[in-house]
Amino acid sequence: MSSEIPFCKAARTPVRGPEMAVPARSCDTHAHVFAHCADYPFALDRTYTPPEASLEDYLKLHRILGIDRGVLVQPSVYGTDNSLHLHALRQLREQGHDYRGVCVVDPEITIAELEELHEAGFRGVRMNLLFRGGLQWKEVLKLADRIAGMGWHLQFLINVADCDDIMDRVAALPVPVVFDHMGHMPAALGVEEPGFQKLLKLLKDNKAWVKLSGSYRVTMQEKYPYPDVTAIAAALVAANADRCIWGSDWPHPHFPGLMPDDTDLLEDLRVWVKDPDIRERILVSNPSRLYDFND
């Protein structure tokens, strides 16, 4: 294992539930689980090494937050080996839970392999242009055509301020596109930043979705609260509330700062979205449509 690969801190243990009313069937659309590396080896070219984050701890977090559904997103440290999250989704189903997944796959994946992932609950393919071990644009073009008939989407982990070429191509893709972490743009750049404006336009035109997640990754603040993120989140909701979803990003891998409190992250929706009916759409009906939940 290379000494140049940093180890991540563990997530904080939640100690309180939210004061905000959390509707039934609310969904956390962005989280990961990590197993011991001896059981599920990490990619050699990874950007970070995570601590263990078990499925049991993930479910405990959801019980505290009042969350009934979730989406496990394949992290870059496992490359295209989706076996851990595949196993986790099957285990969740056996326990009676309704969860979904987003995978990372090779563009040469067979239809039979995609169908196996679909049966387990996967509904999208992640495109990672920030960390080593992720997919590249040229590889995703082929995947977009392959998954178009499955009701799947592409999920982009990019900084919208640095990816003009990609932002200009999104509208022409044959599948929905979901942007991680509010476009992963530093909040200091503000809502007038050209790449962010392109994201707003895609939302207005129903060409994209966005996750109201990762606020602690885009803020310029050293600790919670993150008031500089409010304008970013509010602009996304104003552009198209029906294309916004929420995610915790638990257990917050590859983050060097002060670990956030997941209850704070959920309750930020009260700051960003004043209307409880819109919050319910963001937490319940929007992810239900996108991830094909069993309503």
PASEBA-1860 file (N, C-alpha, C; in nm, 3 decimals):
! residues 295
1> MSSEIPFC> 0.085/-0.119/0.000/0.000/0.000/0.000/0.088/0.124/0.000 ~ 0.063/0.216/-0.091/0.146/0.333/-0.104/0.127/0.427/0.013 ~ 0.242/0.482/0.063/0.234/0.578/0.173/0.175/0.710/0.127 ~ 0.161/0.729/-0.004/0.107/0.853/-0.057/-0.046/0.854/-0.055 ~ -0.106/0.742/-0.027/-0.252/0.735/-0.022/-0.298/0.766/0.120 ~ -0.368/0.877/0.141/-0.406/0.916/0.278/-0.517/0.829/0.335 ~ -0.516/0.812/0.466/-0.624/0.745/0.535/-0.730/0.847/0.574 ~ -0.855/0.809/0.565/-0.966/0.897/0.599/-1.004/0.884/0.745
9> KAARTPVR> -1.059/0.991/0.798/-1.116/0.987/0.932/-1.252/0.918/0.927 ~ -1.292/0.863/1.040/-1.423/0.800/1.049/-1.532/0.906/1.067 ~ -1.654/0.872/1.030/-1.767/0.963/1.048/-1.797/0.981/1.197 ~ -1.857/1.093/1.229/-1.902/1.116/1.366/-2.019/1.024/1.399 ~ -2.030/0.987/1.522/-2.143/0.906/1.566/-2.260/0.999/1.599 ~ -2.373/0.986/1.531/-2.486/1.077/1.558/-2.543/1.053/1.696 ~ -2.586/1.161/1.759/-2.636/1.150/1.897/-2.776/1.208/1.912 ~ -2.831/1.270/1.809/-2.962/1.331/1.822/-3.040/1.319/1.691
17> GPEMAVPA> -3.170/1.312/1.705/-3.255/1.313/1.588/-3.286/1.455/1.545 ~ -3.337/1.473/1.425/-3.367/1.608/1.376/-3.492/1.666/1.442 ~ -3.493/1.798/1.460/-3.613/1.868/1.505/-3.710/1.887/1.390 ~ -3.657/1.893/1.270/-3.740/1.907/1.150/-3.824/1.782/1.129 ~ -3.948/1.801/1.089/-4.034/1.686/1.058/-3.981/1.617/0.933 ~ -3.954/1.487/0.944/-3.903/1.408/0.832/-4.016/1.320/0.781 ~ -4.062/1.341/0.658/-4.177/1.266/0.607/-4.148/1.117/0.595 ~ -4.252/1.038/0.602/-4.239/0.894/0.578/-4.188/0.870/0.438
25> RSCDTHAH> -4.106/0.766/0.422/-4.046/0.725/0.295/-3.941/0.824/0.244 ~ -3.887/0.906/0.336/-3.778/0.995/0.297/-3.656/0.914/0.257 ~ -3.578/0.971/0.166/-3.466/0.897/0.107/-3.335/0.975/0.118 ~ -3.232/0.907/0.160/-3.094/0.956/0.158/-3.031/0.901/0.030 ~ -3.011/0.987/-0.069/-2.973/0.940/-0.202/-2.824/0.927/-0.225 ~ -2.743/0.945/-0.120/-2.598/0.937/-0.144/-2.525/0.893/-0.017 ~ -2.478/0.768/-0.018/-2.398/0.716/0.094/-2.316/0.599/0.043 ~ -2.221/0.556/0.125/-2.133/0.444/0.089/-2.116/0.354/0.211
33> VFAHCADY> -2.085/0.228/0.187/-2.036/0.142/0.293/-1.897/0.094/0.253 ~ -1.812/0.072/0.354/-1.675/0.026/0.331/-1.649/-0.092/0.423 ~ -1.592/-0.198/0.366/-1.561/-0.319/0.442/-1.411/-0.328/0.468 ~ -1.371/-0.429/0.544/-1.228/-0.451/0.568/-1.163/-0.484/0.434 ~ -1.044/-0.428/0.412/-0.979/-0.443/0.281/-0.944/-0.588/0.250 ~ -0.931/-0.672/0.352/-0.902/-0.813/0.327/-1.021/-0.884/0.264 ~ -1.143/-0.835/0.293/-1.263/-0.897/0.238/-1.301/-0.838/0.103 ~ -1.283/-0.708/0.089/-1.313/-0.639/-0.037/-1.196/-0.545/-0.069
41> PFALDRTY> -1.100/-0.591/-0.147/-0.977/-0.515/-0.172/-1.004/-0.381/-0.240 ~ -0.923/-0.283/-0.204/-0.931/-0.151/-0.265/-0.853/-0.148/-0.396 ~ -0.892/-0.056/-0.484/-0.818/-0.035/-0.608/-0.679/0.020/-0.576 ~ -0.580/-0.026/-0.648/-0.443/0.017/-0.622/-0.421/0.164/-0.654 ~ -0.496/0.217/-0.752/-0.476/0.355/-0.793/-0.575/0.451/-0.727 ~ -0.625/0.414/-0.608/-0.724/0.495/-0.539/-0.664/0.625/-0.487 ~ -0.750/0.721/-0.456/-0.710/0.851/-0.403/-0.701/0.851/-0.252 ~ -0.775/0.763/-0.186/-0.778/0.761/-0.040/-0.803/0.620/0.009
49> TPPEASLE> -0.779/0.598/0.138/-0.811/0.471/0.202/-0.913/0.498/0.313 ~ -1.034/0.443/0.301/-1.138/0.473/0.400/-1.131/0.380/0.520 ~ -1.185/0.423/0.633/-1.206/0.331/0.745/-1.328/0.245/0.718 ~ -1.346/0.140/0.793/-1.466/0.059/0.778/-1.589/0.142/0.813 ~ -1.695/0.123/0.735/-1.824/0.188/0.760/-1.930/0.085/0.725 ~ -1.985/0.022/0.825/-2.068/-0.095/0.804/-2.211/-0.061/0.764 ~ -2.276/-0.159/0.705/-2.417/-0.146/0.670/-2.501/-0.126/0.796 ~ -2.462/-0.192/0.904/-2.536/-0.178/1.030/-2.530/-0.035/1.082
57> DYLKLHRI> -2.412/0.027/1.072/-2.399/0.166/1.117/-2.477/0.261/1.027 ~ -2.482/0.229/0.899/-2.560/0.311/0.805/-2.708/0.306/0.840 ~ -2.759/0.188/0.867/-2.899/0.173/0.905/-2.928/0.239/1.040 ~ -2.833/0.234/1.130/-2.849/0.302/1.259/-2.864/0.451/1.238 ~ -2.781/0.507/1.150/-2.792/0.649/1.119/-2.931/0.682/1.066 ~ -2.982/0.601/0.977/-3.114/0.627/0.919/-3.224/0.617/1.023 ~ -3.211/0.527/1.117/-3.311/0.518/1.223/-3.313/0.646/1.305 ~ -3.196/0.700/1.334/-3.187/0.824/1.412/-3.244/0.943/1.334
65> LGIDRGVL> -3.217/0.947/1.204/-3.263/1.058/1.121/-3.409/1.045/1.079 ~ -3.466/0.926/1.093/-3.602/0.905/1.046/-3.610/0.881/0.897 ~ -3.503/0.828/0.839/-3.495/0.801/0.695/-3.535/0.655/0.670 ~ -3.620/0.633/0.571/-3.669/0.498/0.542/-3.602/0.434/0.421 ~ -3.543/0.515/0.333/-3.486/0.465/0.209/-3.349/0.526/0.187 ~ -3.269/0.456/0.103/-3.137/0.509/0.076/-3.083/0.460/-0.057 ~ -2.975/0.524/-0.102/-2.907/0.487/-0.225/-2.758/0.473/-0.195 ~ -2.706/0.353/-0.216/-2.563/0.328/-0.198/-2.491/0.357/-0.329
73> VQPSVYGT> -2.392/0.444/-0.322/-2.319/0.489/-0.441/-2.179/0.429/-0.439 ~ -2.144/0.361/-0.547/-2.013/0.297/-0.557/-1.902/0.402/-0.545 ~ -1.813/0.388/-0.447/-1.703/0.484/-0.431/-1.584/0.446/-0.519 ~ -1.500/0.543/-0.547/-1.388/0.523/-0.639/-1.288/0.419/-0.589 ~ -1.281/0.398/-0.457/-1.178/0.308/-0.403/-1.200/0.163/-0.445 ~ -1.321/0.128/-0.490/-1.348/-0.008/-0.536/-1.348/-0.020/-0.688 ~ -1.318/0.087/-0.758/-1.313/0.080/-0.903/-1.444/0.029/-0.960 ~ -1.437/-0.071/-1.047/-1.557/-0.128/-1.108/-1.603/-0.257/-1.040
81> DNSLHLHA> -1.545/-0.287/-0.924/-1.588/-0.405/-0.849/-1.702/-0.364/-0.756 ~ -1.824/-0.390/-0.798/-1.943/-0.349/-0.723/-1.991/-0.455/-0.624 ~ -1.909/-0.554/-0.595/-1.956/-0.669/-0.518/-1.999/-0.632/-0.376 ~ -1.931/-0.538/-0.312/-1.969/-0.502/-0.175/-2.109/-0.440/-0.173 ~ -2.134/-0.345/-0.259/-2.265/-0.281/-0.260/-2.373/-0.374/-0.316 ~ -2.335/-0.463/-0.405/-2.429/-0.564/-0.454/-2.474/-0.653/-0.338 ~ -2.378/-0.698/-0.259/-2.410/-0.780/-0.142/-2.494/-0.702/-0.043 ~ -2.460/-0.574/-0.022/-2.533/-0.491/0.074/-2.679/-0.473/0.032
89> LRQLREQG> -2.700/-0.448/-0.098/-2.837/-0.429/-0.145/-2.920/-0.557/-0.131 ~ -2.858/-0.670/-0.157/-2.930/-0.796/-0.141/-2.962/-0.823/0.006 ~ -2.869/-0.788/0.092/-2.892/-0.805/0.235/-3.003/-0.712/0.283 ~ -3.004/-0.589/0.234/-3.111/-0.495/0.271/-3.247/-0.546/0.227 ~ -3.253/-0.601/0.107/-3.380/-0.654/0.057/-3.428/-0.770/0.145 ~ -3.337/-0.857/0.183/-3.373/-0.970/0.269/-3.427/-0.923/0.403 ~ -3.381/-0.808/0.448/-3.426/-0.752/0.575/-3.553/-0.669/0.561 ~ -3.606/-0.660/0.438/-3.730/-0.587/0.416/-3.715/-0.440/0.390
97> HDYRGVCV> -3.592/-0.394/0.363/-3.568/-0.253/0.335/-3.575/-0.224/0.185 ~ -3.610/-0.101/0.151/-3.623/-0.059/0.012/-3.510/0.038/-0.021 ~ -3.400/-0.014/-0.074/-3.281/0.066/-0.104/-3.241/0.045/-0.250 ~ -3.164/0.140/-0.302/-3.117/0.135/-0.439/-2.965/0.156/-0.443 ~ -2.909/0.141/-0.563/-2.765/0.157/-0.578/-2.728/0.228/-0.707 ~ -2.611/0.288/-0.708/-2.549/0.346/-0.827/-2.412/0.282/-0.840 ~ -2.384/0.222/-0.954/-2.262/0.143/-0.973/-2.159/0.218/-1.056 ~ -2.041/0.161/-1.062/-1.935/0.203/-1.156/-1.899/0.078/-1.235
105> VDPEITIA> -1.909/0.086/-1.368/-1.888/-0.033/-1.449/-1.796/-0.003/-1.567 ~ -1.739/-0.109/-1.618/-1.659/-0.100/-1.740/-1.752/-0.079/-1.859 ~ -1.713/0.002/-1.956/-1.800/0.025/-2.072/-1.828/-0.101/-2.153 ~ -1.749/-0.206/-2.133/-1.771/-0.331/-2.206/-1.860/-0.428/-2.129 ~ -1.921/-0.382/-2.021/-2.008/-0.468/-1.942/-2.119/-0.526/-2.030 ~ -2.155/-0.651/-2.003/-2.257/-0.716/-2.084/-2.397/-0.678/-2.036 ~ -2.495/-0.698/-2.122/-2.633/-0.674/-2.084/-2.675/-0.766/-1.970 ~ -2.626/-0.889/-1.971/-2.659/-0.982/-1.863/-2.607/-0.932/-1.729
113> ELEELHEA> -2.487/-0.875/-1.729/-2.430/-0.821/-1.605/-2.508/-0.699/-1.558 ~ -2.550/-0.615/-1.651/-2.632/-0.500/-1.615/-2.766/-0.544/-1.558 ~ -2.824/-0.648/-1.615/-2.952/-0.697/-1.567/-2.940/-0.755/-1.426 ~ -2.825/-0.817/-1.396/-2.803/-0.867/-1.260/-2.798/-0.751/-1.161 ~ -2.729/-0.645/-1.198/-2.722/-0.527/-1.113/-2.859/-0.464/-1.097 ~ -2.935/-0.459/-1.204/-3.069/-0.401/-1.199/-3.158/-0.480/-1.104 ~ -3.152/-0.612/-1.111/-3.234/-0.696/-1.025/-3.201/-0.672/-0.878 ~ -3.075/-0.642/-0.849/-3.034/-0.618/-0.711/-3.076/-0.480/-0.661
121> GFRGVRMN> -3.108/-0.389/-0.753/-3.153/-0.257/-0.711/-3.072/-0.141/-0.765 ~ -2.972/-0.166/-0.849/-2.896/-0.055/-0.907/-2.980/0.014/-1.013 ~ -2.968/0.148/-1.017/-3.046/0.225/-1.113/-2.964/0.334/-1.181 ~ -2.833/0.331/-1.169/-2.752/0.433/-1.234/-2.606/0.395/-1.238 ~ -2.531/0.468/-1.321/-2.386/0.451/-1.335/-2.318/0.582/-1.299 ~ -2.220/0.573/-1.211/-2.150/0.694/-1.167/-2.031/0.725/-1.257 ~ -2.015/0.853/-1.289/-1.902/0.901/-1.365/-1.820/0.992/-1.275 ~ -1.697/0.949/-1.244/-1.612/1.020/-1.148/-1.496/1.084/-1.221
129> LLFRGGLQ> -1.494/1.217/-1.225/-1.383/1.288/-1.288/-1.299/1.365/-1.187 ~ -1.322/1.340/-1.058/-1.243/1.407/-0.955/-1.134/1.319/-0.898 ~ -1.161/1.190/-0.879/-1.068/1.100/-0.812/-1.021/0.989/-0.903 ~ -0.899/0.942/-0.881/-0.847/0.829/-0.956/-0.934/0.706/-0.930 ~ -0.946/0.621/-1.032/-1.027/0.501/-1.019/-1.166/0.519/-1.075 ~ -1.200/0.640/-1.118/-1.333/0.666/-1.170/-1.338/0.655/-1.321 ~ -1.457/0.679/-1.375/-1.478/0.669/-1.518/-1.437/0.799/-1.589 ~ -1.413/0.788/-1.718/-1.382/0.903/-1.802/-1.496/0.923/-1.902
137> WKEVLKLA> -1.506/1.044/-1.955/-1.618/1.077/-2.043/-1.629/0.985/-2.164 ~ -1.518/0.957/-2.228/-1.523/0.875/-2.349/-1.578/0.736/-2.319 ~ -1.556/0.688/-2.199/-1.607/0.557/-2.162/-1.757/0.560/-2.133 ~ -1.805/0.676/-2.090/-1.945/0.686/-2.052/-2.037/0.700/-2.172 ~ -1.987/0.756/-2.281/-2.070/0.771/-2.400/-2.130/0.637/-2.444 ~ -2.047/0.534/-2.441/-2.094/0.401/-2.478/-2.195/0.349/-2.377 ~ -2.169/0.376/-2.248/-2.260/0.329/-2.144/-2.396/0.397/-2.152 ~ -2.396/0.523/-2.190/-2.523/0.596/-2.197/-2.619/0.527/-2.292
145> DRIAGMGW> -2.570/0.485/-2.407/-2.655/0.414/-2.502/-2.698/0.277/-2.448 ~ -2.607/0.214/-2.376/-2.635/0.078/-2.328/-2.742/0.076/-2.220 ~ -2.745/0.178/-2.135/-2.840/0.179/-2.024/-2.968/0.256/-2.056 ~ -2.976/0.316/-2.174/-3.088/0.404/-2.206/-3.223/0.335/-2.194 ~ -3.230/0.208/-2.227/-3.357/0.137/-2.223/-3.390/0.073/-2.089 ~ -3.305/0.096/-1.989/-3.323/0.030/-1.859/-3.386/0.120/-1.754 ~ -3.408/0.248/-1.789/-3.459/0.341/-1.689/-3.352/0.387/-1.592 ~ -3.225/0.374/-1.632/-3.113/0.416/-1.548/-3.072/0.559/-1.581
153> HLQFLINV> -2.981/0.611/-1.500/-2.926/0.744/-1.522/-2.774/0.741/-1.507 ~ -2.710/0.848/-1.551/-2.568/0.871/-1.525/-2.556/0.968/-1.410 ~ -2.461/0.943/-1.322/-2.436/1.032/-1.209/-2.297/1.091/-1.224 ~ -2.287/1.223/-1.225/-2.161/1.293/-1.249/-2.103/1.347/-1.119 ~ -1.978/1.310/-1.091/-1.901/1.374/-0.985/-1.798/1.462/-1.053 ~ -1.835/1.589/-1.072/-1.747/1.684/-1.139/-1.764/1.821/-1.073 ~ -1.667/1.907/-1.096/-1.678/2.048/-1.059/-1.733/2.121/-1.181 ~ -1.856/2.169/-1.172/-1.920/2.228/-1.289/-1.849/2.354/-1.337
161> ADCDDIMD> -1.767/2.414/-1.251/-1.693/2.533/-1.291/-1.573/2.500/-1.378 ~ -1.533/2.373/-1.381/-1.412/2.333/-1.455/-1.441/2.243/-1.574 ~ -1.567/2.223/-1.609/-1.601/2.121/-1.708/-1.696/2.174/-1.814 ~ -1.658/2.282/-1.879/-1.744/2.342/-1.982/-1.780/2.242/-2.091 ~ -1.682/2.160/-2.132/-1.708/2.067/-2.242/-1.815/1.966/-2.204 ~ -1.809/1.916/-2.082/-1.908/1.819/-2.036/-2.044/1.885/-2.017 ~ -2.047/2.002/-1.957/-2.174/2.070/-1.934/-2.247/2.096/-2.064 ~ -2.172/2.123/-2.170/-2.234/2.151/-2.299/-2.286/2.025/-2.368
169> RVAALPVP> -2.244/1.907/-2.322/-2.284/1.782/-2.385/-2.400/1.713/-2.315 ~ -2.430/1.754/-2.193/-2.525/1.681/-2.110/-2.663/1.671/-2.175 ~ -2.712/1.782/-2.229/-2.849/1.785/-2.281/-2.870/1.685/-2.394 ~ -2.763/1.647/-2.464/-2.777/1.556/-2.578/-2.772/1.409/-2.538 ~ -2.742/1.379/-2.413/-2.733/1.239/-2.371/-2.871/1.174/-2.370 ~ -2.878/1.044/-2.397/-3.008/0.976/-2.406/-3.063/0.929/-2.271 ~ -2.997/0.966/-2.162/-3.041/0.924/-2.029/-3.038/1.045/-1.936 ~ -3.112/1.040/-1.826/-3.104/1.148/-1.727/-2.964/1.156/-1.667
177> VVFDHMGH> -2.926/1.276/-1.623/-2.796/1.299/-1.560/-2.819/1.359/-1.422 ~ -2.750/1.306/-1.323/-2.759/1.354/-1.185/-2.623/1.410/-1.145 ~ -2.622/1.533/-1.094/-2.498/1.596/-1.049/-2.483/1.580/-0.898 ~ -2.369/1.525/-0.858/-2.336/1.512/-0.716/-2.312/1.649/-0.651 ~ -2.339/1.657/-0.522/-2.287/1.762/-0.434/-2.304/1.904/-0.489 ~ -2.424/1.932/-0.540/-2.457/2.067/-0.586/-2.363/2.116/-0.696 ~ -2.307/2.023/-0.770/-2.215/2.059/-0.877/-2.070/2.068/-0.831 ~ -2.047/2.040/-0.703/-1.911/2.031/-0.647/-1.826/2.156/-0.677
185> MPAALGVE> -1.890/2.270/-0.686/-1.821/2.396/-0.712/-1.799/2.471/-0.582 ~ -1.679/2.529/-0.559/-1.659/2.610/-0.439/-1.765/2.718/-0.426 ~ -1.830/2.724/-0.312/-1.939/2.819/-0.293/-1.894/2.964/-0.311 ~ -1.766/2.990/-0.287/-1.714/3.126/-0.300/-1.726/3.180/-0.441 ~ -1.738/3.092/-0.541/-1.750/3.138/-0.679/-1.887/3.201/-0.706 ~ -1.986/3.166/-0.625/-2.116/3.231/-0.635/-2.205/3.175/-0.746 ~ -2.331/3.213/-0.739/-2.431/3.156/-0.830/-2.416/3.207/-0.973 ~ -2.343/3.315/-0.994/-2.325/3.368/-1.129/-2.213/3.299/-1.205
193> EPGFQKLL> -2.141/3.208/-1.143/-2.033/3.138/-1.211/-2.090/3.069/-1.336 ~ -2.025/3.082/-1.452/-2.083/3.032/-1.577/-2.118/2.883/-1.576 ~ -2.032/2.800/-1.520/-2.063/2.657/-1.515/-2.184/2.628/-1.429 ~ -2.196/2.700/-1.319/-2.313/2.682/-1.232/-2.439/2.730/-1.303 ~ -2.429/2.837/-1.380/-2.543/2.884/-1.457/-2.587/2.780/-1.560 ~ -2.491/2.707/-1.616/-2.525/2.600/-1.709/-2.600/2.488/-1.637 ~ -2.560/2.459/-1.513/-2.631/2.359/-1.434/-2.774/2.404/-1.407 ~ -2.792/2.531/-1.371/-2.927/2.583/-1.348/-3.013/2.572/-1.474
201> KLLKDNKA> -2.953/2.600/-1.588/-3.027/2.590/-1.715/-3.069/2.446/-1.743 ~ -2.979/2.351/-1.718/-3.013/2.210/-1.737/-3.128/2.169/-1.646 ~ -3.129/2.219/-1.523/-3.238/2.189/-1.431/-3.369/2.248/-1.482 ~ -3.365/2.374/-1.522/-3.486/2.441/-1.570/-3.545/2.369/-1.691 ~ -3.458/2.315/-1.775/-3.503/2.247/-1.897/-3.533/2.099/-1.875 ~ -3.531/2.054/-1.748/-3.555/1.913/-1.714/-3.455/1.819/-1.781 ~ -3.332/1.866/-1.797/-3.226/1.785/-1.858/-3.131/1.726/-1.754 ~ -3.151/1.760/-1.628/-3.059/1.711/-1.524/-3.129/1.712/-1.389
209> WVKLSGSY> -3.068/1.638/-1.295/-3.106/1.637/-1.154/-2.983/1.681/-1.074 ~ -3.005/1.720/-0.948/-2.892/1.759/-0.864/-2.915/1.711/-0.721 ~ -2.805/1.669/-0.659/-2.811/1.627/-0.519/-2.775/1.745/-0.429 ~ -2.864/1.776/-0.337/-2.837/1.876/-0.235/-2.757/1.807/-0.125 ~ -2.631/1.784/-0.155/-2.543/1.707/-0.067/-2.404/1.769/-0.070 ~ -2.319/1.724/0.022/-2.179/1.765/0.021/-2.157/1.912/0.050 ~ -2.245/1.975/0.127/-2.229/2.118/0.156/-2.095/2.146/0.223 ~ -2.050/2.054/0.307/-1.923/2.072/0.377/-1.804/2.060/0.283
217> RVTMQEKY> -1.825/2.007/0.165/-1.717/1.996/0.066/-1.702/2.124/-0.018 ~ -1.807/2.202/-0.029/-1.801/2.320/-0.115/-1.794/2.451/-0.036 ~ -1.818/2.445/0.095/-1.813/2.565/0.177/-1.670/2.617/0.195 ~ -1.659/2.743/0.227/-1.531/2.802/0.264/-1.516/2.810/0.417 ~ -1.620/2.766/0.489/-1.617/2.769/0.635/-1.540/2.649/0.689 ~ -1.471/2.668/0.799/-1.395/2.559/0.859/-1.482/2.466/0.943 ~ -1.595/2.516/0.988/-1.685/2.432/1.068/-1.829/2.476/1.044 ~ -1.921/2.390/1.083/-2.064/2.416/1.068/-2.105/2.535/1.155
225> PYPDVTAI> -2.201/2.620/1.109/-2.281/2.612/0.986/-2.207/2.662/0.864 ~ -2.270/2.642/0.747/-2.209/2.679/0.620/-2.298/2.781/0.548 ~ -2.304/2.904/0.597/-2.397/3.002/0.538/-2.366/3.037/0.393 ~ -2.241/3.017/0.350/-2.207/3.051/0.212/-2.267/2.953/0.111 ~ -2.316/2.839/0.159/-2.376/2.740/0.070/-2.525/2.769/0.046 ~ -2.585/2.849/0.132/-2.730/2.870/0.125/-2.774/2.924/-0.011 ~ -2.703/3.022/-0.063/-2.742/3.080/-0.191/-2.731/2.978/-0.304 ~ -2.629/2.891/-0.297/-2.610/2.787/-0.398/-2.728/2.689/-0.395
233> AAALVAAN> -2.758/2.639/-0.277/-2.868/2.543/-0.263/-3.002/2.605/-0.302 ~ -3.025/2.728/-0.257/-3.152/2.794/-0.287/-3.169/2.817/-0.437 ~ -3.060/2.849/-0.506/-3.067/2.871/-0.651/-3.103/2.741/-0.723 ~ -3.050/2.630/-0.677/-3.081/2.501/-0.739/-3.228/2.466/-0.720 ~ -3.279/2.487/-0.599/-3.419/2.456/-0.572/-3.509/2.549/-0.652 ~ -3.472/2.676/-0.660/-3.554/2.772/-0.736/-3.555/2.738/-0.885 ~ -3.447/2.682/-0.936/-3.440/2.647/-1.078/-3.538/2.536/-1.112 ~ -3.548/2.435/-1.024/-3.643/2.325/-1.049/-3.645/2.234/-0.927
241> ADRCIWGS> -3.736/2.261/-0.836/-3.744/2.183/-0.712/-3.774/2.036/-0.739 ~ -3.841/2.007/-0.851/-3.876/1.870/-0.883/-3.760/1.788/-0.937 ~ -3.644/1.851/-0.952/-3.524/1.779/-0.995/-3.415/1.782/-0.887 ~ -3.454/1.814/-0.763/-3.359/1.818/-0.651/-3.385/1.700/-0.557 ~ -3.278/1.639/-0.508/-3.286/1.531/-0.412/-3.181/1.557/-0.304 ~ -3.194/1.489/-0.191/-3.101/1.513/-0.079/-3.019/1.388/-0.051 ~ -2.893/1.408/-0.009/-2.808/1.296/0.031/-2.715/1.335/0.144 ~ -2.684/1.240/0.230/-2.597/1.266/0.346/-2.449/1.264/0.309
249> DWPHPHFP> -2.412/1.180/0.212/-2.273/1.153/0.176/-2.200/1.079/0.288 ~ -2.274/1.011/0.374/-2.213/0.931/0.481/-2.129/0.820/0.420 ~ -2.013/0.785/0.476/-1.948/0.837/0.597/-1.848/0.949/0.569 ~ -1.872/1.026/0.464/-1.795/1.146/0.433/-1.647/1.115/0.404 ~ -1.622/1.027/0.308/-1.483/0.988/0.278/-1.406/1.097/0.207 ~ -1.274/1.089/0.220/-1.183/1.180/0.151/-1.215/1.326/0.183 ~ -1.236/1.352/0.313/-1.263/1.488/0.358/-1.168/1.520/0.473 ~ -1.077/1.617/0.455/-0.974/1.644/0.556/-1.019/1.736/0.669
257> GLMPDDTD> -1.134/1.800/0.655/-1.177/1.898/0.755/-1.250/1.837/0.872 ~ -1.317/1.922/0.949/-1.395/1.878/1.064/-1.516/1.800/1.015 ~ -1.530/1.676/1.063/-1.639/1.591/1.018/-1.774/1.655/1.051 ~ -1.867/1.655/0.955/-1.998/1.714/0.980/-2.086/1.622/1.064 ~ -2.189/1.680/1.122/-2.291/1.606/1.193/-2.404/1.579/1.094 ~ -2.442/1.452/1.076/-2.541/1.418/0.974/-2.678/1.477/1.004 ~ -2.710/1.497/1.130/-2.837/1.562/1.163/-2.837/1.707/1.117 ~ -2.724/1.776/1.135/-2.712/1.912/1.083/-2.731/1.915/0.932
265> LLEDLRVW> -2.671/1.819/0.862/-2.681/1.816/0.716/-2.824/1.798/0.670 ~ -2.901/1.716/0.740/-3.041/1.697/0.705/-3.122/1.822/0.737 ~ -3.096/1.881/0.852/-3.175/1.997/0.892/-3.140/2.122/0.813 ~ -3.032/2.121/0.738/-3.004/2.233/0.649/-3.114/2.251/0.545 ~ -3.188/2.145/0.517/-3.300/2.158/0.423/-3.401/2.261/0.473 ~ -3.410/2.276/0.605/-3.502/2.375/0.662/-3.454/2.517/0.633 ~ -3.321/2.531/0.623/-3.261/2.662/0.593/-3.275/2.693/0.444 ~ -3.251/2.593/0.362/-3.250/2.613/0.217/-3.389/2.615/0.156
273> VKDPDIRE> -3.482/2.541/0.217/-3.616/2.523/0.160/-3.718/2.553/0.269 ~ -3.784/2.667/0.261/-3.877/2.708/0.367/-4.010/2.635/0.359 ~ -4.049/2.597/0.238/-4.180/2.534/0.218/-4.172/2.385/0.250 ~ -4.247/2.336/0.351/-4.240/2.193/0.387/-4.289/2.102/0.276 ~ -4.381/2.150/0.190/-4.427/2.066/0.079/-4.315/2.042/-0.022 ~ -4.233/2.144/-0.045/-4.119/2.127/-0.136/-4.015/2.035/-0.072 ~ -3.993/2.049/0.059/-3.900/1.958/0.127/-3.945/1.813/0.113 ~ -4.076/1.792/0.122/-4.127/1.655/0.108/-4.102/1.603/-0.033
281> RILVSNPS> -4.116/1.686/-0.135/-4.086/1.642/-0.271/-3.939/1.605/-0.284 ~ -3.852/1.684/-0.225/-3.709/1.659/-0.234/-3.672/1.529/-0.163 ~ -3.737/1.501/-0.053/-3.703/1.383/0.027/-3.778/1.257/-0.015 ~ -3.896/1.271/-0.074/-3.982/1.154/-0.097/-4.014/1.133/-0.244 ~ -4.094/1.222/-0.303/-4.146/1.195/-0.437/-4.040/1.204/-0.545 ~ -3.946/1.298/-0.534/-3.842/1.310/-0.637/-3.753/1.185/-0.643 ~ -3.695/1.142/-0.530/-3.614/1.019/-0.538/-3.695/0.896/-0.574 ~ -3.824/0.894/-0.539/-3.907/0.780/-0.576/-3.915/0.767/-0.727
289> RLYDFND> -3.928/0.879/-0.798/-3.933/0.877/-0.943/-3.798/0.838/-1.004 ~ -3.693/0.900/-0.953/-3.561/0.880/-1.012/-3.509/0.738/-0.992 ~ -3.531/0.683/-0.873/-3.472/0.553/-0.839/-3.571/0.437/-0.848 ~ -3.692/0.463/-0.894/-3.786/0.355/-0.920/-3.816/0.277/-0.793 ~ -3.850/0.349/-0.686/-3.883/0.282/-0.562/-4.020/0.217/-0.567 ~ -4.041/0.122/-0.479/-4.167/0.046/-0.475/-4.270/0.117/-0.390 ~ -4.333/0.220/-0.444/-4.433/0.295/-0.368/-4.564/0.218/-0.355
END
